[in-house]
Amino acid sequence: MDVLRALHGYSFNFDAAFLAPNPFALTSLLLFVWSFWMLRRDEVTPGFLAGVRLTWLTFLLPALTGILLTLAGGKVPSAVDVGGGKTKFGTPYDPTQEGMHWLYGVFALLSLLLIESLIRGQFIERRKGLKLLPVVILFMYGCAYMVGHVAFYPGSTPGR
């Protein structure tokens, strides 16, 4: 169980980590910057495709471990009252953050699926789809950031 918690809750501990506190947010941010190169191209480069696959990996590993932890009865730290209405970090507990954690995870998954369809040109022409990549990837980065944020910080309804 501790291995699952370590894999699921891995975060970076350095000064610039506020931009990308976890590996999924980091790969999403790098993919966002890289996607601007795709605005000038008509085809997806193999390197960019490898970056998308790496982003999938950094999403799926914590997602699958999170599902296993949930099945074992785990909750995000910001949603657990350890006594006195506080979390283990000393902030007010907020049970609604559990649902928000799942919501942002689902939005990130949908973003990854949309990125795949834009790259393949399934719904719209590939050239137009590549022009939309930065917008979709920026949304995914925001979801990746918020997945970690809601796990540790209370929302607007602490104590309920």
Salt bridges, closest charged atoms under 4 A:
ASP2 OD1 - ARG5 NH1 3.26
ASP42 OD1 - ARG127 NE 3.28
GLU43 OE1 - ARG126 NH1 2.86
GLU116 OE2 - ARG53 NH1 2.34
GLU116 OE1 - ARG120 NH2 3.56
